[in-house]
Amino acid sequence: MKTILLDTNFIVSALKNKIDIFREIERIIEENYEIKIIDKTVQELEKLKEKLAIQIIKKIKKIKATEDVDTEIVKNSDKNTIVATLDRELKHKLKDKGIRTITIRQKKYFKIN
């Protein structure tokens, strides 16, 4: 089973562009998966006052973090993980580790890399 890890900037951007996160992930991922977030992502969304995002992520399983979100994403990623992020630096770190990513294209759909 694959784990899909959602980054804060990805969630915010998807919602601002009115993209249904769950439907798009289902469209591009052909295998069984579980969506997760780092628990500190909730804190970041609260700081940004992203109420809709907070409502949506209540249903998602959280991973306990001891470090910042990006560090935890890299640390918790393996060959069975796909990370949804728009953060260029984080994508490079993940690519170096052989981790696939999901990005937003043309502000309307997700693409897996």
Backbone as a printed PyTorch tensor [residue, N CA C, xyz], in Angstrom:
tensor([[[  0.8410,  -1.1820,   0.0000],
         [  0.0000,   0.0000,   0.0000],
         [  0.8880,   1.2480,   0.0000]],

        [[  0.5280,   2.2080,  -0.8120],
         [  1.2540,   3.4770,  -0.8930],
         [  0.7480,   4.4390,   0.1830]],

        [[  1.6490,   5.2950,   0.6250],
         [  1.2960,   6.3840,   1.5200],
         [  1.4350,   7.6730,   0.7300]],

        [[  0.3960,   8.4810,   0.7450],
         [  0.4350,   9.7970,   0.1070],
         [  0.5590,  10.8150,   1.2370]],

        [[  1.6880,  11.5370,   1.2730],
         [  1.9170,  12.5650,   2.2920],
         [  1.6160,  13.9350,   1.6840]],

        [[  0.7320,  14.6870,   2.3200],
         [  0.3670,  16.0090,   1.8260],
         [  1.1430,  17.0940,   2.5620]],

        [[  1.7510,  17.9940,   1.7960],
         [  2.4740,  19.1380,   2.3460],
         [  1.5060,  20.3220,   2.4620]],

        [[  1.7910,  21.2160,   3.3680],
         [  0.9190,  22.3650,   3.6310],
         [  0.6540,  23.1960,   2.3750]],

        [[  1.7100,  23.5610,   1.6510],
         [  1.5260,  24.4310,   0.4870],
         [  0.6800,  23.7510,  -0.5980]],

        [[  0.7720,  22.4500,  -0.6870],
         [ -0.0090,  21.6980,  -1.6570],
         [ -1.4990,  21.7750,  -1.3100]],

        [[ -1.8240,  21.5790,  -0.0470],
         [ -3.2250,  21.6330,   0.4020],
         [ -3.8100,  23.0130,   0.1390]],

        [[ -3.0950,  24.0390,   0.5470],
         [ -3.5820,  25.4190,   0.3850],
         [ -3.7940,  25.7530,  -1.0870]],

        [[ -2.8330,  25.4270,  -1.9200],
         [ -2.9260,  25.7300,  -3.3480],
         [ -4.0810,  24.9670,  -4.0080]],

        [[ -4.2260,  23.7040,  -3.6800],
         [ -5.3160,  22.9060,  -4.2560],
         [ -6.6720,  23.5020,  -3.8950]],

        [[ -6.8430,  23.9000,  -2.6550],
         [ -8.1180,  24.4710,  -2.2300],
         [ -8.3660,  25.8400,  -2.8610]],

        [[ -7.3290,  26.6590,  -2.9680],
         [ -7.4970,  27.9700,  -3.6080],
         [ -7.8920,  27.8320,  -5.0740]],

        [[ -7.4100,  26.7640,  -5.7120],
         [ -7.7440,  26.5230,  -7.1160],
         [ -8.9680,  25.6250,  -7.2830]],

        [[ -9.6540,  25.3690,  -6.1770],
         [-10.8890,  24.5770,  -6.1680],
         [-10.7030,  23.1820,  -6.7690]],

        [[ -9.5860,  22.5560,  -6.4100],
         [ -9.3050,  21.1960,  -6.8490],
         [ -9.7090,  20.2430,  -5.7290]],

        [[-10.4790,  19.2340,  -6.0650],
         [-10.8790,  18.2170,  -5.0950],
         [ -9.6760,  17.2970,  -4.8690]],

        [[ -9.0250,  17.4530,  -3.7480],
         [ -7.7910,  16.7240,  -3.4480],
         [ -8.0030,  15.2120,  -3.5270]],

        [[ -9.0510,  14.7250,  -2.8980],
         [ -9.2770,  13.2840,  -2.8300],
         [ -9.6220,  12.6870,  -4.1990]],

        [[-10.4280,  13.3800,  -4.9600],
         [-10.8040,  12.8910,  -6.2920],
         [ -9.5990,  12.8580,  -7.2340]],

        [[ -8.7760,  13.8940,  -7.1790],
         [ -7.6010,  13.9500,  -8.0560],
         [ -6.5710,  12.8840,  -7.6870]],

        [[ -6.3730,  12.6610,  -6.4030],
         [ -5.4460,  11.6060,  -5.9970],
         [ -5.9680,  10.2550,  -6.4710]],

        [[ -7.2490,  10.0340,  -6.3110],
         [ -7.8450,   8.7800,  -6.7740],
         [ -7.6640,   8.6190,  -8.2850]],

        [[ -7.7400,   9.7110,  -9.0220],
         [ -7.5930,   9.6610, -10.4740],
         [ -6.1790,   9.2510, -10.8980]],

        [[ -5.1580,   9.7270, -10.1940],
         [ -3.7860,   9.4840, -10.6500],
         [ -3.0940,   8.2930,  -9.9910]],

        [[ -3.6090,   7.8270,  -8.8610],
         [ -2.9780,   6.7020,  -8.1570],
         [ -3.7940,   5.4400,  -8.4390]],

        [[ -3.1530,   4.4760,  -9.0650],
         [ -3.8630,   3.2620,  -9.4770],
         [ -3.7480,   2.1190,  -8.4890]],

        [[ -3.0250,   2.3120,  -7.4090],
         [ -2.8700,   1.2490,  -6.4290],
         [ -3.5080,   1.6670,  -5.1130]],

        [[ -3.5700,   0.7510,  -4.1530],
         [ -4.1220,   1.0830,  -2.8450],
         [ -3.2420,   2.1160,  -2.1690]],

        [[ -3.8640,   3.0580,  -1.4840],
         [ -3.1050,   4.1110,  -0.8160],
         [ -3.8250,   4.5920,   0.4270]],

        [[ -3.0420,   5.2550,   1.2710],
         [ -3.5680,   5.9010,   2.4580],
         [ -2.9990,   7.3090,   2.4740]],

        [[ -3.8520,   8.3000,   2.7050],
         [ -3.4050,   9.6900,   2.7460],
         [ -3.0670,  10.0510,   4.1900]],

        [[ -1.8930,  10.6900,   4.3620],
         [ -1.4500,  11.1100,   5.6930],
         [ -0.8800,  12.5260,   5.6100]],

        [[ -0.7980,  13.1500,   6.7750],
         [ -0.1150,  14.4460,   6.8930],
         [  0.7390,  14.4280,   8.1580]],

        [[  1.7160,  15.2970,   8.1900],
         [  2.5130,  15.4970,   9.4040],
         [  1.6650,  16.3410,  10.3550]],

        [[  1.6130,  15.9770,  11.6190],
         [  0.7280,  16.6850,  12.5510],
         [  1.0030,  18.1900,  12.6320]],

        [[  2.2300,  18.6080,  12.3910],
         [  2.5420,  20.0440,  12.4210],
         [  1.9400,  20.7940,  11.2390]],

        [[  1.4900,  20.0800,  10.2190],
         [  0.8010,  20.7120,   9.0950],
         [ -0.4760,  21.3840,   9.5940]],

        [[ -1.1490,  20.7580,  10.5360],
         [ -2.3650,  21.3390,  11.1110],
         [ -2.0450,  22.6870,  11.7480]],

        [[ -0.9400,  22.7480,  12.4810],
         [ -0.5320,  24.0040,  13.1160],
         [ -0.2310,  25.0750,  12.0630]],

        [[  0.4430,  24.6710,  10.9790],
         [  0.7450,  25.6300,   9.9100],
         [ -0.5410,  26.1610,   9.2820]],

        [[ -1.5060,  25.2900,   9.0600],
         [ -2.7770,  25.7180,   8.4650],
         [ -3.5550,  26.6210,   9.4140]],

        [[ -3.4730,  26.3500,  10.7010],
         [ -4.1380,  27.2160,  11.6830],
         [ -3.5140,  28.6110,  11.6830]],

        [[ -2.1860,  28.6910,  11.5670],
         [ -1.5120,  29.9850,  11.4950],
         [ -1.9500,  30.7650,  10.2570]],

        [[ -2.1770,  30.0350,   9.1560],
         [ -2.6040,  30.6680,   7.9120],
         [ -4.1050,  30.9590,   7.8940]],

        [[ -4.7870,  30.5100,   8.9440],
         [ -6.2440,  30.6820,   9.0660],
         [ -6.9910,  30.0390,   7.8990]],

        [[ -6.5410,  28.8590,   7.5280],
         [ -7.1590,  28.0920,   6.4340],
         [ -8.2090,  27.1530,   7.0110]],

        [[ -9.3870,  27.7020,   7.3050],
         [-10.4390,  26.9320,   7.9640],
         [-10.9380,  25.7540,   7.1280]],

        [[-11.1100,  25.9530,   5.8290],
         [-11.5710,  24.8520,   4.9760],
         [-10.5520,  23.7190,   4.9550]],

        [[ -9.2930,  24.0740,   4.8570],
         [ -8.2290,  23.0590,   4.8550],
         [ -8.2350,  22.2860,   6.1670]],

        [[ -8.4090,  22.9790,   7.2670],
         [ -8.4320,  22.3280,   8.5740],
         [ -9.5960,  21.3500,   8.6530]],

        [[-10.7440,  21.7350,   8.1130],
         [-11.9060,  20.8310,   8.0890],
         [-11.6140,  19.5740,   7.2740]],

        [[-11.0010,  19.7490,   6.1230],
         [-10.7180,  18.6220,   5.2260],
         [ -9.7090,  17.6640,   5.8490]],

        [[ -8.6670,  18.1900,   6.4740],
         [ -7.6120,  17.3090,   6.9810],
         [ -7.9730,  16.6160,   8.2890]],

        [[ -9.0990,  16.9690,   8.8900],
         [ -9.5230,  16.2770,  10.1050],
         [ -9.7090,  14.7850,   9.8480]],

        [[-10.0510,  14.4210,   8.6140],
         [-10.3040,  13.0240,   8.2570],
         [ -9.0150,  12.2550,   7.9730]],

        [[ -7.9100,  12.9570,   7.8690],
         [ -6.6560,  12.3350,   7.4270],
         [ -5.8120,  11.9110,   8.6280]],

        [[ -5.2060,  10.7350,   8.5120],
         [ -4.3380,  10.2120,   9.5650],
         [ -3.0940,  11.0990,   9.7150]],

        [[ -2.7240,  11.3880,  10.9640],
         [ -1.5830,  12.2690,  11.2520],
         [ -0.3530,  11.4540,  11.6610]],

        [[  0.8070,  11.9520,  11.2730],
         [  2.0880,  11.3850,  11.6940],
         [  2.6940,  12.3480,  12.7080]],

        [[  3.0300,  11.8440,  13.8850],
         [  3.6230,  12.6820,  14.9300],
         [  4.9890,  13.1970,  14.4840]],

        [[  5.2180,  14.4720,  14.7330],
         [  6.4710,  15.1050,  14.3020],
         [  7.2590,  15.6190,  15.5000]],

        [[  8.5720,  15.5260,  15.3710],
         [  9.4520,  16.1160,  16.3820],
         [ 10.2520,  17.2640,  15.7810]],

        [[ 10.2790,  17.3110,  14.4410],
         [ 11.0250,  18.3620,  13.7420],
         [ 10.0600,  19.1310,  12.8390]],

        [[ 10.6000,  20.0330,  11.9950],
         [  9.7510,  20.8060,  11.0930],
         [  9.1200,  19.8770,  10.0430]],

        [[  8.0730,  20.3490,   9.3980],
         [  7.2820,  19.5390,   8.4780],
         [  8.1320,  18.9570,   7.3440]],

        [[  8.9270,  19.7860,   6.6730],
         [  9.7240,  19.2880,   5.5430],
         [ 10.7090,  18.2070,   5.9680]],

        [[ 11.3650,  18.4040,   7.0870],
         [ 12.3070,  17.4020,   7.5940],
         [ 11.5770,  16.1020,   7.8950]],

        [[ 10.4070,  16.1960,   8.5000],
         [  9.6150,  15.0050,   8.8180],
         [  9.1360,  14.2970,   7.5550]],

        [[  8.7670,  15.0630,   6.5420],
         [  8.3320,  14.4530,   5.2820],
         [  9.4720,  13.6330,   4.6910]],

        [[ 10.6600,  14.2100,   4.6300],
         [ 11.8170,  13.4920,   4.0780],
         [ 12.1210,  12.2620,   4.9380]],

        [[ 12.0950,  12.4360,   6.2420],
         [ 12.4190,  11.3520,   7.1660],
         [ 11.4040,  10.2010,   7.0740]],

        [[ 10.1300,  10.5210,   6.8620],
         [  9.0710,   9.5110,   6.8250],
         [  8.7850,   8.9650,   5.4350]],

        [[  9.5600,   9.3560,   4.4430],
         [  9.3280,   8.9140,   3.0640],
         [ 10.2280,   7.7330,   2.7140]],

        [[  9.6310,   6.7770,   1.9930],
         [ 10.3920,   5.6430,   1.4790],
         [  9.8370,   5.2830,   0.1050]],

        [[ 10.2200,   4.1370,  -0.4260],
         [  9.8050,   3.7610,  -1.7840],
         [  8.2890,   3.5750,  -1.9170]],

        [[  7.5850,   3.4410,  -0.8030],
         [  6.1270,   3.2890,  -0.8350],
         [  5.4020,   4.5970,  -0.5260]],

        [[  6.1330,   5.6990,  -0.5690],
         [  5.5690,   7.0100,  -0.2670],
         [  5.5790,   7.8850,  -1.5150]],

        [[  4.5160,   8.6380,  -1.6790],
         [  4.4430,   9.6670,  -2.7090],
         [  4.0870,  10.9620,  -1.9760]],

        [[  4.8740,  12.0000,  -2.1910],
         [  4.6730,  13.2590,  -1.4690],
         [  4.0340,  14.2880,  -2.3910]],

        [[  2.9360,  14.8710,  -1.9230],
         [  2.2470,  15.9310,  -2.6600],
         [  2.7730,  17.2670,  -2.1410]],

        [[  3.5670,  17.9620,  -2.9770],
         [  4.1650,  19.2290,  -2.5630],
         [  4.4260,  20.1260,  -3.7650]],

        [[  4.4960,  21.4120,  -3.5010],
         [  4.8820,  22.3830,  -4.5170],
         [  6.2350,  23.0060,  -4.1760]],

        [[  6.7960,  22.6270,  -3.0530],
         [  8.0590,  23.1680,  -2.5580],
         [  9.2250,  22.6310,  -3.3820]],

        [[  9.8560,  23.5060,  -4.1360],
         [ 10.9370,  23.1160,  -5.0530],
         [ 12.1080,  22.4530,  -4.3110]],

        [[ 12.5270,  23.0370,  -3.2090],
         [ 13.6530,  22.4790,  -2.4450],
         [ 13.3120,  21.0910,  -1.8950]],

        [[ 12.1050,  20.9480,  -1.3750],
         [ 11.6710,  19.6530,  -0.8520],
         [ 11.6000,  18.6120,  -1.9740]],

        [[ 11.0980,  19.0130,  -3.1380],
         [ 11.0300,  18.0760,  -4.2740],
         [ 12.4200,  17.5810,  -4.6590]],

        [[ 13.4300,  18.4580,  -4.6280],
         [ 14.8010,  18.0490,  -4.9530],
         [ 15.3330,  17.0440,  -3.9300]],

        [[ 15.0760,  17.3010,  -2.6470],
         [ 15.5170,  16.3730,  -1.6040],
         [ 14.8640,  15.0060,  -1.7930]],

        [[ 13.5840,  15.0120,  -2.1170],
         [ 12.8520,  13.7550,  -2.3070],
         [ 13.3380,  13.0200,  -3.5480]],

        [[ 13.5970,  13.7680,  -4.6070],
         [ 14.0910,  13.1600,  -5.8440],
         [ 15.4320,  12.4810,  -5.6000]],

        [[ 16.3090,  13.1410,  -4.8320],
         [ 17.6100,  12.5620,  -4.5000],
         [ 17.4610,  11.2540,  -3.7240]],

        [[ 16.3690,  11.1370,  -2.9860],
         [ 16.0950,   9.9440,  -2.1910],
         [ 15.2890,   8.8980,  -2.9900]],

        [[ 14.8950,   9.2590,  -4.2240],
         [ 14.1260,   8.3440,  -5.0660],
         [ 12.6360,   8.3140,  -4.7650]],

        [[ 12.1270,   9.3670,  -4.1400],
         [ 10.7210,   9.4510,  -3.7580],
         [  9.9360,  10.1920,  -4.8400]],

        [[  8.8060,   9.6430,  -5.2360],
         [  7.9540,  10.2930,  -6.2460],
         [  7.1470,  11.4170,  -5.6030]],

        [[  6.7640,  12.3850,  -6.4280],
         [  5.9890,  13.5310,  -5.9320],
         [  4.7450,  13.7530,  -6.7850]],

        [[  3.7930,  14.4450,  -6.1930],
         [  2.5970,  14.8940,  -6.8990],
         [  2.6420,  16.4120,  -6.8930]],

        [[  2.3910,  17.0210,  -8.0450],
         [  2.3470,  18.4760,  -8.1510],
         [  1.0480,  18.8980,  -8.8190]],

        [[  0.7950,  20.1870,  -8.8030],
         [ -0.4010,  20.7420,  -9.4480],
         [  0.0210,  21.3270, -10.7880]],

        [[ -0.7060,  21.0090, -11.8320],
         [ -0.4270,  21.5130, -13.1720],
         [ -1.5990,  22.3740, -13.6530]],

        [[ -1.2700,  23.4750, -14.2620],
         [ -2.2170,  24.4000, -14.8540],
         [ -3.3360,  24.8050, -13.9030]],

        [[ -3.0530,  24.7720, -12.6030],
         [ -3.9900,  25.1630, -11.5670],
         [ -5.3000,  24.3760, -11.6030]],

        [[ -5.2820,  23.1650, -12.2240],
         [ -6.5360,  22.4090, -12.2540],
         [ -6.4280,  20.9190, -12.1090]],

        [[ -5.2370,  20.3440, -12.1910],
         [ -5.1390,  18.9000, -11.9970],
         [ -3.7890,  18.5220, -11.4080]],

        [[ -3.7260,  17.3030, -10.8720],
         [ -2.5060,  16.7990, -10.2530],
         [ -1.7330,  15.9740, -11.2570]],

        [[ -0.4150,  15.9940, -11.1160],
         [  0.4630,  15.1830, -11.9390],
         [  1.4600,  14.4980, -11.0240]],

        [[  1.6920,  13.2200, -11.2830],
         [  2.6600,  12.4700, -10.4940],
         [  3.9830,  12.4270, -11.2320]],

        [[  5.0650,  12.6720, -10.5200],
         [  6.4070,  12.6710, -11.1100],
         [  7.2340,  11.5430, -10.5130]]])
